[in-house]
Amino acid sequence: MKVRAGFYLKLLLPKGKPTLLTPEVLKEMQLQQERIEAEKKRGCRQEAGDGSRNP
């Protein structure tokens, strides 16, 4: 996301919101997304399994 320098310096930076997109940050974001997708898949499988076990 691109923002103007003044907005960044006066509002975002003091609140600790922005981070620079470095290769390390990008990799961590991708890992988090993979974890979320894996959790969703596991959740769907468990729900399907729970329903079939209970009559």
HELIX and SHEET records of a PDB file:
HELIX    1   1 ALA A    5  PHE A    7  1                                   3    
HELIX    2   2 TYR A    8  LEU A   12  3                                   5    
HELIX    3   3 LEU A   13  LYS A   15  1                                   3    
HELIX    4   4 PRO A   23  ARG A   53  1                                  31    
END                                                                             
